[in-house]
Amino acid sequence: MIEELCNSKAEEFRLLGYEHVDGKEIWDCVNAKYAKTGQPELHQLVNDILSLKITQFMNFMTLSAFKGNPF
């Protein structure tokens, strides 16, 4: 279910012109938010995936690039 949501959000971003986004990158972005607090409830995960904005995602990708994390 979560994988399908991430893929759906990636498809949404591709429709907006961001062609190289995949579901794993969406998951990495959303999951990074919970690095310190642990995995949240399912409804919180679903909300965070569906409400993810392209600016939040691009900020995450930019910071990941600066930190040297591969995409």
C-alpha positions as semicolon CSV with decimal commas, in nm:
position;residue;x (nm);y (nm);z (nm)
1;M;0,000;0,000;0,000
2;I;0,271;0,249;0,096
3;E;0,473;0,160;-0,212
4;E;0,170;0,223;-0,433
5;L;0,114;0,562;-0,270
6;C;0,477;0,658;-0,323
7;N;0,459;0,551;-0,686
8;S;0,138;0,748;-0,729
9;K;0,301;1,062;-0,586
10;A;0,603;1,008;-0,812
11;E;0,369;0,984;-1,110
12;E;0,204;1,309;-1,002
13;F;0,544;1,480;-0,993
14;R;0,627;1,338;-1,336
15;L;0,307;1,491;-1,472
16;L;0,430;1,824;-1,336
17;G;0,751;1,789;-1,537
18;Y;0,985;1,623;-1,287
19;E;1,054;1,319;-1,502
20;H;1,318;1,140;-1,297
21;V;1,129;1,097;-0,970
22;D;1,055;0,746;-0,850
23;G;0,866;0,597;-0,559
24;K;1,179;0,512;-0,362
25;E;1,287;0,876;-0,359
26;I;0,943;0,978;-0,237
27;W;0,967;0,720;0,041
28;D;1,318;0,835;0,136
29;C;1,193;1,192;0,161
30;V;0,892;1,105;0,377
31;N;1,082;0,852;0,587
32;A;1,365;1,096;0,665
33;K;1,116;1,294;0,870
34;Y;1,090;1,003;1,113
35;A;1,459;0,925;1,159
36;K;1,456;1,040;1,522
37;T;1,101;0,959;1,629
38;G;1,050;0,619;1,471
39;Q;0,779;0,492;1,241
40;P;0,445;0,672;1,283
41;E;0,093;0,539;1,251
42;L;-0,026;0,433;0,907
43;H;-0,267;0,725;0,872
44;Q;0,017;0,970;0,937
45;L;0,233;0,806;0,671
46;V;-0,050;0,817;0,418
47;N;-0,115;1,182;0,497
48;D;0,253;1,274;0,466
49;I;0,288;1,100;0,131
50;L;-0,028;1,244;-0,020
51;S;0,037;1,596;0,107
52;L;0,403;1,606;0,000
53;K;0,470;1,916;-0,209
54;I;0,724;1,933;-0,487
55;T;0,913;2,210;-0,305
56;Q;0,953;1,990;0,005
57;F;1,074;1,705;-0,213
58;M;1,321;1,921;-0,406
59;N;1,457;2,066;-0,080
60;F;1,512;1,712;0,048
61;M;1,688;1,611;-0,274
62;T;1,908;1,921;-0,268
63;L;2,012;1,860;0,093
64;S;2,077;1,495;0,013
65;A;2,304;1,599;-0,272
66;F;2,495;1,837;-0,046
67;K;2,537;1,561;0,212
68;G;2,669;1,330;-0,057
69;N;2,381;1,083;-0,042
70;P;2,320;0,909;-0,374
71;F;1,979;0,953;-0,530
